[in-house]
Amino acid sequence: MLRIQDIAYSVEGRPLFEGASATIPTGHKVGLVGPNGAGKTTLFRLIHEELTLDGGAITLPSRARVGGVSQEVPSSDVSLIDTVLAADTERAALMAEAETATDPTRIAEVQTRLADIDAWSAEARAASILAGLGFDHADQQRPCSDYSGGWRMRVALAGVLFAQPDLLLLDEPTNYLDLEGALWLETYLAKYPHTVVIISHDRGLLNRSVGAILHLEDRQLTLYQGPYDQFVKQRAAKRAQASAVAKKQEARRAHLQSFVDRFRAKATKAKQAQARLKMIERMDMIAAPEEAAKRVFNFPQPDELSPPIIHIEGGATGYGDTTVLSRLNLRIDQDDRIALLGKNGQGKSTLSKLLSDRLPLQSGKMTRSTKLRIGYFAQHQVDELHLDETPLQHLQRERPETPPAQLRAKLAGFGLMADQADTEVGRLSGGQKARLSLLLATLEAPHLLILDEPTNHLDIESREALVEALTAYSGAVILVSHDMHLLSMVADRLWLVSGGTVKPYDDDLEAYRNFLLTADKPAKADKPKAAKPARPPRDRILELRAELRKCEERVSKIEEMRDKLSVKLADPAMYEDDKKDDLALWNRKFSEIEEGLMRAEELWLEAQERLDAAEGA
């Protein structure tokens, strides 16, 4: 059991915890959530005893092992499989002692303990974990020095999972995993035999892998039972209740204060006024919960181009003389929302670089709109920001002629307010750096926005704001992400990058998730199934979705025209005698618009029914 009792801790005079308490029973899986900068990682460091509490206590059962991923595995000549095996220090020590021990009693003790910890199946378990995180058998035999930092972070994660500590602390582990690795980790954590506390902003993981949410807010910890979506509902109800109580209390206080103000000076009422004043002073006021700061992304809207904006026929691309992708026959229109699926190393980043003009076409034909502007965001760009410059200075380099006030407004449109605008990038949080990189990627109002893992370091509220911004954005979007929630909310087309080419994926995301989770399991004997009606082709469904979007846009435009005309007809000047002819004309137009709106709404409903029927087939 992890017991956090009345803890207090401050950083440079700023309190992160004040009297915070929580109890996590043994074996529970808990997601730790809260705004960026609230102190989640600091809490992990306090549990690890890397930091000293100002007050209170954090207690664990005696001899409980605490494990987490603090840094990447160092570059070395040791193979991945041996690096992971060495992470279980007890097993490694016992194996070494078994080679040298001579005392019969000690040999028996060592062998008994090795049997207790299932040491002889260790290599198979380590290999299975590495495979789940994206390393095949050949990869596992290669030295750590062959891999970049992001891949070595995966090895470090594999090591701590293999060691199976009694309390597993994971801080945003999916930030360096692809979709396949993230889905594997979800399944692994759900079956993990000991206690897990995981900091994550991945809704899918928090809904499928944990049974409780530990919420850090206003320097306090609150444990909610149930997965993330249930926590959201419970917290909303709690906030609504607190808001109602606060309003009632404020009304009571105002009533008492009104009596005091009216009768304080009257001798006959002075005692009553004084009594009510004391009542006000004794009231333990409940503050109404503040709404979470709006975490916005305001993408500039591009002008409209004729379709297609990119068309590739028989294309091939790669690096130097090495071809990575071939047989490319792809079309992108400005209203497309496309998610790239496929295992790591299959070529998703290569395709992104080709589309963003960072890689040339080796063969075939590619046509682009002559005025096409492309925005590109990848995680490495966040790491390449100038750490000694402020966000404002980054924008001034790109737009030297623009007044600082306008640049500050652009920063505010991405949630970087005055304080952050003048703070060196090296001192900003990971989420704030990601916001700056997204702003720089969209500064020129691109017609095509390519996003490679845009949600790393963004908290859940920021991810929801990104979904809203992408939904409102009128350009095309290409998405690579391990965040299934983001993909499901934004993408309406799926491309599978596999086998050296790119093809439309004709099923949905849930089917792809099931495919990944069952890919390595033995096939079951087929059972006769009742015939299902044939599902319409993916292209037909995409056509119906596009038709529905056009109907929605038509209704919105007509509603906008009606609203403008309503304002005009509400002007008293329209009803003066010399405006009678104009009034009749505008009333006639208003009737025509109303009729047009009714017809547009009918077409909208018909399009929705056709799409529902197709998707339900």
Wavefront OBJ file of the C-alpha trace (Angstrom):
o trace
v 0.000 0.000 0.000
v 1.251 3.462 -0.925
v 0.213 5.969 1.739
v 0.650 9.715 1.182
v -0.087 11.584 4.397
v -0.527 15.351 4.698
v 2.510 16.135 2.521
v 3.864 19.615 1.829
v 6.499 20.601 -0.691
v 7.524 23.885 -2.354
v 9.803 24.810 -5.253
v 11.470 28.239 -5.027
v 8.779 29.384 -2.626
v 5.906 28.127 -4.827
v 3.910 25.420 -3.010
v 3.143 22.322 -5.078
v 1.583 20.313 -2.228
v -0.133 21.582 0.926
v -1.611 18.939 3.215
v -2.124 16.514 0.319
v -3.113 12.922 1.160
v -4.041 9.754 -0.717
v -3.930 5.990 -0.188
v -3.388 3.532 -3.045
v -4.048 -0.109 -2.111
v -1.607 -2.821 -3.152
v -2.145 -4.105 -6.668
v -4.196 -1.139 -7.887
v -3.587 0.526 -11.257
v -3.883 4.314 -10.953
v -3.561 7.144 -13.476
v -2.064 10.369 -12.107
v -3.503 13.386 -13.944
v -3.427 17.142 -13.546
v -2.459 20.309 -15.420
v 1.050 20.705 -16.816
v 3.308 22.062 -14.068
v 1.047 20.961 -11.207
v 3.751 18.692 -9.723
v 3.057 15.171 -11.004
v 6.690 14.364 -11.833
v 7.755 15.997 -8.561
v 5.449 13.604 -6.676
v 7.234 10.663 -8.338
v 10.594 12.067 -7.275
v 9.300 12.435 -3.707
v 8.152 8.788 -3.719
v 11.582 7.760 -5.043
v 13.121 9.853 -2.183
v 15.096 11.893 -4.697
v 13.598 14.990 -3.015
v 12.910 15.706 0.661
v 9.421 16.597 1.869
v 8.807 19.879 3.685
v 6.216 18.084 5.805
v 4.088 14.951 6.004
v 5.134 11.433 5.028
v 5.073 8.956 2.168
v 5.165 5.330 3.320
v 5.427 1.952 1.606
v 5.585 -1.619 2.934
v 9.040 -2.585 4.152
v 11.318 -4.004 1.445
v 8.911 -2.851 -1.303
v 10.792 -2.239 -4.556
v 9.998 0.986 -6.417
v 10.840 1.203 -10.122
v 10.499 3.721 -12.930
v 12.131 5.021 -16.100
v 14.247 8.031 -15.148
v 16.534 8.195 -18.174
v 17.443 6.319 -21.338
v 19.730 3.282 -21.348
v 23.317 4.458 -21.993
v 24.974 3.710 -25.321
v 27.080 0.554 -24.898
v 28.177 -2.668 -26.612
v 25.788 -4.734 -24.470
v 22.933 -6.307 -26.453
v 19.356 -5.207 -25.831
v 18.320 -8.579 -24.416
v 21.245 -8.633 -21.956
v 20.558 -5.015 -20.963
v 16.975 -5.892 -20.074
v 17.994 -9.058 -18.218
v 20.467 -7.013 -16.138
v 17.619 -4.701 -15.035
v 16.468 -7.395 -12.588
v 19.394 -6.832 -10.239
v 18.436 -9.616 -7.831
v 18.360 -12.227 -10.589
v 21.606 -10.930 -12.094
v 23.353 -11.103 -8.702
v 22.032 -14.600 -7.976
v 23.047 -15.863 -11.426
v 26.556 -14.512 -10.885
v 26.746 -16.072 -7.418
v 25.521 -19.420 -8.743
v 28.629 -19.531 -10.957
v 31.065 -19.046 -8.059
v 29.377 -20.343 -4.869
v 31.043 -23.391 -3.253
v 29.159 -23.753 0.034
v 26.452 -26.419 -0.452
v 23.989 -24.646 1.826
v 24.395 -21.344 -0.018
v 24.158 -23.075 -3.407
v 20.831 -24.581 -2.309
v 19.580 -21.173 -1.115
v 20.569 -19.515 -4.389
v 18.923 -22.193 -6.538
v 15.752 -22.089 -4.432
v 15.513 -18.318 -4.797
v 16.183 -18.517 -8.549
v 13.306 -20.979 -8.812
v 11.065 -18.705 -6.714
v 11.600 -15.745 -9.042
v 11.219 -17.922 -12.158
v 14.738 -17.026 -13.275
v 14.945 -19.723 -15.934
v 12.115 -18.249 -18.014
v 13.617 -14.764 -17.728
v 15.092 -14.595 -21.215
v 11.785 -15.558 -22.830
v 9.941 -12.920 -20.740
v 12.500 -10.238 -21.590
v 12.297 -11.102 -25.295
v 8.503 -10.916 -25.198
v 8.576 -7.445 -23.628
v 11.129 -6.177 -26.145
v 9.034 -7.587 -29.003
v 5.950 -5.812 -27.664
v 7.883 -2.533 -27.700
v 8.957 -2.972 -31.319
v 12.231 -4.978 -31.280
v 12.287 -8.206 -33.265
v 14.670 -11.098 -32.487
v 17.493 -9.692 -34.634
v 17.134 -6.235 -33.046
v 17.409 -7.753 -29.563
v 20.866 -9.131 -30.305
v 22.249 -5.762 -31.451
v 24.147 -3.469 -29.035
v 22.475 -0.454 -27.437
v 24.930 1.821 -29.242
v 23.136 1.010 -32.530
v 20.006 2.868 -31.383
v 19.040 6.520 -30.959
v 17.895 8.051 -27.681
v 14.185 7.464 -28.300
v 14.741 3.763 -28.949
v 17.008 3.436 -25.905
v 14.162 4.910 -23.829
v 12.098 1.926 -24.999
v 14.857 -0.403 -23.795
v 14.838 1.356 -20.407
v 11.055 0.872 -20.250
v 11.469 -2.803 -21.158
v 14.006 -3.158 -18.334
v 11.750 -1.770 -15.616
v 8.763 -3.820 -16.846
v 10.931 -6.954 -16.786
v 12.177 -6.221 -13.243
v 8.535 -6.070 -12.044
v 8.943 -3.712 -9.046
v 6.257 -3.789 -6.349
v 5.406 -0.165 -7.191
v 5.813 0.778 -10.851
v 5.947 4.537 -11.547
v 5.711 5.516 -15.225
v 5.900 9.116 -16.440
v 4.338 9.566 -19.915
v 5.749 6.263 -21.265
v 3.812 6.496 -24.548
v 5.667 9.682 -25.544
v 8.414 7.552 -27.078
v 6.207 4.724 -28.359
v 4.357 4.358 -31.643
v 0.701 3.305 -31.856
v 1.553 -0.416 -31.818
v 3.807 -0.062 -28.771
v 1.237 2.075 -26.942
v -1.512 -0.501 -27.498
v 0.782 -3.318 -26.331
v 1.634 -1.333 -23.185
v -2.072 -0.801 -22.421
v -2.634 -4.559 -22.411
v 0.547 -5.284 -20.440
v -0.236 -2.788 -17.681
v -3.796 -4.072 -17.281
v -2.302 -7.497 -16.396
v 0.701 -6.236 -14.384
v 0.785 -8.189 -11.077
v 1.720 -5.297 -8.760
v 0.816 -1.642 -8.078
v 1.091 0.854 -10.937
v 0.907 4.657 -10.900
v 1.184 6.190 -14.361
v 1.326 9.828 -15.419
v -0.409 9.987 -18.773
v -2.533 12.244 -20.962
v -3.571 9.366 -23.223
v -7.320 8.872 -22.740
v -7.254 5.396 -24.285
v -4.624 4.159 -21.840
v -6.377 5.801 -18.872
v -9.673 4.200 -19.865
v -8.378 0.696 -20.578
v -5.409 0.122 -18.240
v -6.230 1.731 -14.879
v -9.042 1.347 -12.381
v -8.696 4.688 -10.592
v -7.589 8.273 -11.234
v -5.454 10.268 -8.783
v -6.136 13.921 -9.559
v -3.627 16.616 -8.611
v -5.138 20.092 -8.534
v -4.772 23.146 -6.290
v -1.955 21.427 -4.351
v -4.306 18.601 -3.283
v -4.670 14.934 -4.260
v -8.077 13.318 -4.809
v -8.549 9.639 -5.683
v -11.503 8.815 -7.954
v -12.527 5.205 -8.569
v -13.043 4.147 -12.168
v -11.321 4.909 -15.502
v -10.764 8.375 -16.941
v -14.166 8.947 -18.570
v -15.876 8.091 -15.278
v -13.517 10.473 -13.446
v -14.533 13.289 -15.834
v -18.206 12.779 -14.972
v -17.544 12.541 -11.215
v -15.379 15.651 -11.223
v -17.928 17.629 -13.243
v -20.658 16.693 -10.746
v -18.391 17.634 -7.827
v -17.540 21.013 -9.370
v -21.204 21.733 -10.074
v -22.082 20.926 -6.467
v -19.254 23.117 -5.098
v -20.335 25.950 -7.394
v -23.948 25.727 -6.192
v -22.897 25.717 -2.508
v -20.575 28.680 -3.103
v -23.381 30.675 -4.767
v -25.765 29.995 -1.887
v -23.105 30.953 0.647
v -22.272 34.141 -1.231
v -25.976 35.068 -1.333
v -26.225 34.495 2.446
v -23.121 36.622 3.020
v -24.470 39.411 0.807
v -27.758 39.389 2.725
v -25.958 39.685 6.078
v -23.648 42.417 4.755
v -26.648 44.364 3.456
v -28.179 44.371 6.960
v -24.876 45.520 8.470
v -24.494 48.330 5.945
v -28.053 49.568 6.495
v -28.251 49.478 10.295
v -24.688 49.761 11.626
v -25.179 53.469 12.385
v -28.613 53.072 14.050
v -28.427 52.749 17.806
v -31.466 50.467 18.005
v -29.991 48.045 15.490
v -26.280 48.363 16.302
v -26.092 45.127 18.343
v -27.877 43.130 15.645
v -25.597 44.599 12.988
v -22.531 43.741 15.060
v -23.785 40.181 15.575
v -24.258 39.737 11.832
v -20.797 41.161 11.196
v -19.333 38.479 13.458
v -21.357 35.836 11.602
v -19.783 37.014 8.341
v -16.293 36.827 9.868
v -16.934 33.276 11.118
v -18.229 32.007 7.773
v -15.868 29.474 6.215
v -16.264 30.646 2.623
v -16.185 28.041 -0.125
v -14.579 29.334 -3.281
v -16.444 28.610 -6.495
v -14.293 26.332 -8.663
v -12.579 28.280 -11.382
v -13.056 27.092 -14.912
v -9.912 25.521 -16.339
v -7.910 28.022 -18.343
v -8.930 27.775 -21.974
v -6.176 25.903 -23.745
v -6.635 27.175 -27.242
v -5.095 26.683 -30.662
v -6.122 29.246 -33.259
v -4.959 27.972 -36.633
v -5.029 30.612 -39.396
v -7.373 29.595 -42.211
v -5.900 29.157 -45.713
v -7.456 30.288 -48.982
v -9.186 27.591 -51.031
v -7.315 25.738 -53.794
v -8.716 23.635 -56.617
v -8.562 19.867 -55.940
v -6.413 17.886 -55.792
v -3.720 19.788 -53.933
v -1.303 16.814 -54.291
v -1.521 13.923 -56.761
v 1.086 11.134 -57.024
v 1.086 8.530 -59.810
v 3.431 5.526 -59.743
v 5.693 7.315 -57.265
v 8.731 6.012 -55.386
v 10.866 7.697 -52.741
v 13.613 6.950 -50.250
v 17.092 8.012 -49.195
v 19.948 8.128 -51.691
v 19.891 4.927 -53.703
v 17.633 3.160 -51.190
v 13.936 3.062 -52.044
v 11.654 2.940 -48.993
v 8.220 3.428 -50.613
v 7.108 2.626 -54.154
v 3.914 2.056 -56.182
v 2.500 5.249 -54.690
v -0.830 6.332 -56.199
v -2.184 8.938 -53.827
v -4.489 11.942 -53.984
v -4.977 14.626 -51.322
v -7.783 17.206 -51.388
v -7.971 20.255 -49.156
v -10.810 18.821 -47.031
v -9.012 15.519 -46.308
v -8.267 14.325 -42.776
v -5.895 11.362 -43.154
v -4.300 9.202 -40.442
v -1.163 7.239 -41.354
v -1.146 3.742 -39.844
v 1.640 1.183 -39.886
v 4.363 -0.249 -37.701
v 7.433 1.757 -36.870
v 10.054 1.680 -39.619
v 7.548 1.006 -42.406
v 7.869 4.516 -43.847
v 5.314 6.860 -42.215
v 7.963 9.543 -41.616
v 9.356 8.973 -45.122
v 5.921 9.636 -46.624
v 5.509 12.738 -44.447
v 8.852 14.066 -45.692
v 7.895 13.380 -49.315
v 4.573 15.198 -48.971
v 6.244 18.135 -47.178
v 8.888 18.431 -49.947
v 11.698 17.297 -47.625
v 12.394 14.244 -49.793
v 12.406 14.086 -53.620
v 10.449 11.664 -55.755
v 12.827 9.018 -57.147
v 10.458 8.026 -59.916
v 6.874 8.532 -61.015
v 4.937 11.764 -61.201
v 3.758 14.181 -58.514
v 1.684 17.296 -59.186
v 0.982 20.000 -56.611
v -1.137 23.129 -56.602
v 1.152 25.984 -57.596
v 0.161 28.063 -54.547
v 0.285 25.149 -52.091
v 1.654 25.989 -48.630
v 2.583 23.135 -46.292
v 3.022 23.187 -42.517
v 5.087 20.435 -40.911
v 5.311 19.530 -37.218
v 7.498 16.747 -35.839
v 8.765 16.114 -32.321
v 12.393 16.747 -33.312
v 11.420 20.334 -34.187
v 10.440 20.920 -30.550
v 13.923 19.770 -29.550
v 15.503 22.152 -32.096
v 13.981 25.355 -30.690
v 16.482 27.992 -29.543
v 16.577 27.416 -25.791
v 18.175 30.795 -25.021
v 15.508 32.781 -26.890
v 11.927 33.646 -25.949
v 8.863 32.631 -27.970
v 8.478 36.292 -28.965
v 12.017 36.319 -30.369
v 11.253 33.145 -32.364
v 8.325 34.916 -34.014
v 10.293 38.114 -34.587
v 12.831 36.110 -36.576
v 10.041 34.800 -38.815
v 8.094 38.072 -39.004
v 10.586 40.944 -38.461
v 8.214 43.574 -39.872
v 5.250 42.641 -37.667
v 4.654 44.815 -34.556
v 5.350 42.990 -31.262
v 1.743 43.489 -30.126
v 0.482 41.435 -33.082
v 3.060 38.727 -32.439
v 2.008 38.556 -28.790
v -1.596 38.146 -29.941
v -0.543 35.180 -32.104
v 1.246 33.619 -29.128
v -1.849 34.129 -26.970
v -3.862 32.365 -29.682
v -1.787 29.263 -28.916
v -2.069 29.577 -25.141
v 1.296 31.315 -24.634
v 0.388 34.365 -22.575
v 2.483 37.387 -21.625
v 4.631 35.576 -19.051
v 5.479 32.696 -21.393
v 6.073 35.022 -24.360
v 9.026 36.617 -22.533
v 10.396 33.429 -20.912
v 13.401 31.661 -22.412
v 12.300 28.489 -24.214
v 14.692 26.420 -22.096
v 12.556 27.240 -19.048
v 9.201 26.418 -20.662
v 7.370 23.126 -20.105
v 7.279 20.461 -22.803
v 3.664 21.379 -23.589
v 4.515 25.065 -23.991
v 7.387 24.214 -26.349
v 5.028 22.037 -28.409
v 2.572 24.948 -28.651
v 5.324 27.234 -29.940
v 6.371 24.675 -32.558
v 2.749 24.256 -33.675
v 2.434 28.024 -34.004
v 5.586 28.207 -36.128
v 4.325 25.331 -38.317
v 1.001 27.076 -39.008
v 2.238 30.665 -39.204
v 1.803 30.896 -42.996
v -1.770 29.493 -42.986
v -0.810 26.210 -44.740
v -3.223 24.401 -47.046
v -1.787 21.071 -45.834
v -0.746 20.457 -42.232
v 1.395 17.382 -41.512
v 1.526 16.476 -37.805
v 3.904 13.770 -36.538
v 3.046 12.944 -32.880
v 1.655 16.418 -32.065
v 0.237 15.468 -28.644
v 3.488 14.522 -26.894
v 3.754 16.659 -23.726
v 0.245 18.141 -24.177
v -2.157 17.630 -21.274
v -5.641 16.244 -21.872
v -7.343 19.657 -22.021
v -4.779 20.807 -24.588
v -5.367 17.665 -26.652
v -9.089 18.373 -26.680
v -8.352 21.964 -27.753
v -6.179 20.596 -30.586
v -9.063 18.381 -31.724
v -11.348 21.449 -31.811
v -8.794 23.479 -33.752
v -8.232 20.734 -36.329
v -11.984 20.280 -36.730
v -12.386 24.000 -37.482
v -9.308 24.128 -39.721
v -10.149 24.349 -43.456
v -6.898 22.821 -44.748
v -5.939 19.180 -45.232
v -4.429 17.261 -42.293
v -2.029 14.297 -42.305
v -1.707 12.723 -38.832
v 0.816 10.310 -37.337
v -0.016 9.637 -33.692
v -0.173 6.971 -30.984
v -3.201 8.792 -29.527
v -6.199 6.715 -30.676
v -8.633 9.307 -29.307
v -7.099 12.069 -31.437
v -7.121 9.869 -34.555
v -10.738 8.813 -34.016
v -11.926 12.411 -33.496
v -10.042 13.974 -36.423
v -9.327 11.453 -39.189
v -11.961 10.378 -41.722
v -9.520 8.534 -44.018
v -6.938 5.901 -43.058
v -3.808 5.053 -45.053
v -1.795 1.942 -44.170
v 1.961 2.251 -44.710
v 3.165 -1.320 -45.044
v 5.118 -3.600 -47.360
v 6.976 -0.727 -48.995
v 3.851 1.091 -50.224
v 0.796 3.059 -49.069
v -2.796 1.927 -49.527
v -6.189 2.988 -48.170
v -7.198 1.018 -45.067
v -10.790 -0.046 -45.674
v -11.818 -0.713 -42.072
v -11.998 1.567 -39.041
v -9.597 2.340 -36.183
v -11.171 -0.121 -33.785
v -10.664 -2.905 -36.317
v -7.032 -1.835 -36.740
v -6.560 -1.850 -32.965
v -8.004 -5.369 -32.729
v -5.783 -6.468 -35.600
v -2.674 -5.217 -33.792
v -3.663 -6.838 -30.495
v -4.381 -10.212 -32.099
v -1.626 -10.208 -34.747
v 0.756 -12.320 -32.641
v -1.877 -14.658 -31.204
v -2.458 -18.103 -32.735
v -5.402 -18.228 -35.080
v -8.529 -19.956 -33.791
v -10.450 -22.520 -35.773
v -13.005 -20.873 -38.001
v -16.609 -21.220 -36.945
v -19.496 -20.905 -39.368
v -20.952 -17.426 -39.148
v -24.225 -16.031 -40.285
v -23.880 -14.064 -43.492
v -23.580 -10.328 -42.884
v -24.729 -7.737 -45.368
v -21.792 -6.500 -47.408
v -20.311 -3.286 -46.083
v -20.086 -0.547 -48.705
v -16.572 0.142 -50.001
v -14.462 2.613 -48.017
v -14.485 5.043 -50.945
v -18.293 5.136 -50.907
v -18.342 5.939 -47.190
v -15.783 8.694 -47.746
v -17.964 10.133 -50.519
v -20.974 10.139 -48.203
v -18.963 11.865 -45.453
v -17.776 14.506 -47.910
v -21.378 15.004 -49.076
v -22.506 15.420 -45.456
v -19.780 18.030 -44.805
v -20.905 19.990 -47.868
v -24.516 19.892 -46.648
v -23.407 21.158 -43.223
v -21.437 23.980 -44.830
v -24.443 24.911 -47.020
v -26.733 25.104 -43.969
v -24.169 27.232 -42.108
v -23.832 29.685 -45.008
v -27.606 30.055 -45.408
v -28.019 30.540 -41.640
v -25.350 33.227 -41.778
v -27.227 35.002 -44.620
v -30.495 34.757 -42.690
v -28.924 36.197 -39.538
v -27.474 39.146 -41.440
v -30.829 39.846 -43.086
v -32.610 39.554 -39.719
v -30.344 42.284 -38.344
v -31.162 44.451 -41.370
v -34.914 43.935 -41.000
v -34.671 44.750 -37.273
v -33.395 48.260 -38.111
v -36.229 50.782 -37.438
v -35.012 52.889 -40.375
v -36.215 50.157 -42.753
v -39.810 50.919 -41.808
v -39.836 54.613 -42.758
v -42.220 55.626 -45.552
v -39.527 56.162 -48.169
v -38.197 52.612 -47.615
v -41.416 50.669 -48.316
v -40.224 49.314 -51.669
v -36.902 48.224 -50.156
v -38.711 46.619 -47.238
v -40.893 44.540 -49.554
v -37.802 43.416 -51.476
v -35.919 42.408 -48.324
v -38.955 40.614 -46.888
v -39.242 38.642 -50.110
v -35.535 37.748 -49.944
v -35.972 36.692 -46.324
v -38.802 34.321 -47.313
v -36.627 32.860 -50.077
v -33.771 32.313 -47.631
v -36.110 30.602 -45.150
v -37.341 28.269 -47.902
v -33.736 27.606 -48.970
v -32.756 26.827 -45.381
v -35.602 24.322 -45.004
v -34.513 22.552 -48.201
v -30.835 22.587 -47.147
v -31.732 21.054 -43.785
v -33.753 18.334 -45.551
v -30.763 17.515 -47.759
v -28.543 17.474 -44.661
v -30.831 14.982 -42.921
v -31.008 12.794 -46.035
v -27.188 12.798 -46.317
v -26.884 11.858 -42.628
v -29.359 8.986 -43.066
v -27.448 7.651 -46.092
v -24.160 7.788 -44.167
v -25.668 6.122 -41.073
v -27.092 3.336 -43.249
v -23.747 2.790 -44.996
v -21.694 2.763 -41.786
v -24.193 0.484 -40.064
v -24.135 -2.068 -42.885
l 1 2 3 4 5 6 7 8 9 10 11 12 13 14 15 16 17 18 19 20 21 22 23 24 25 26 27 28 29 30 31 32 33 34 35 36 37 38 39 40 41 42 43 44 45 46 47 48 49 50 51 52 53 54 55 56 57 58 59 60 61 62 63 64 65 66 67 68 69 70 71 72 73 74 75 76 77 78 79 80 81 82 83 84 85 86 87 88 89 90 91 92 93 94 95 96 97 98 99 100 101 102 103 104 105 106 107 108 109 110 111 112 113 114 115 116 117 118 119 120 121 122 123 124 125 126 127 128 129 130 131 132 133 134 135 136 137 138 139 140 141 142 143 144 145 146 147 148 149 150 151 152 153 154 155 156 157 158 159 160 161 162 163 164 165 166 167 168 169 170 171 172 173 174 175 176 177 178 179 180 181 182 183 184 185 186 187 188 189 190 191 192 193 194 195 196 197 198 199 200 201 202 203 204 205 206 207 208 209 210 211 212 213 214 215 216 217 218 219 220 221 222 223 224 225 226 227 228 229 230 231 232 233 234 235 236 237 238 239 240 241 242 243 244 245 246 247 248 249 250 251 252 253 254 255 256 257 258 259 260 261 262 263 264 265 266 267 268 269 270 271 272 273 274 275 276 277 278 279 280 281 282 283 284 285 286 287 288 289 290 291 292 293 294 295 296 297 298 299 300 301 302 303 304 305 306 307 308 309 310 311 312 313 314 315 316 317 318 319 320 321 322 323 324 325 326 327 328 329 330 331 332 333 334 335 336 337 338 339 340 341 342 343 344 345 346 347 348 349 350 351 352 353 354 355 356 357 358 359 360 361 362 363 364 365 366 367 368 369 370 371 372 373 374 375 376 377 378 379 380 381 382 383 384 385 386 387 388 389 390 391 392 393 394 395 396 397 398 399 400 401 402 403 404 405 406 407 408 409 410 411 412 413 414 415 416 417 418 419 420 421 422 423 424 425 426 427 428 429 430 431 432 433 434 435 436 437 438 439 440 441 442 443 444 445 446 447 448 449 450 451 452 453 454 455 456 457 458 459 460 461 462 463 464 465 466 467 468 469 470 471 472 473 474 475 476 477 478 479 480 481 482 483 484 485 486 487 488 489 490 491 492 493 494 495 496 497 498 499 500 501 502 503 504 505 506 507 508 509 510 511 512 513 514 515 516 517 518 519 520 521 522 523 524 525 526 527 528 529 530 531 532 533 534 535 536 537 538 539 540 541 542 543 544 545 546 547 548 549 550 551 552 553 554 555 556 557 558 559 560 561 562 563 564 565 566 567 568 569 570 571 572 573 574 575 576 577 578 579 580 581 582 583 584 585 586 587 588 589 590 591 592 593 594 595 596 597 598 599 600 601 602 603 604 605 606 607 608 609 610 611 612 613 614 615 616 617
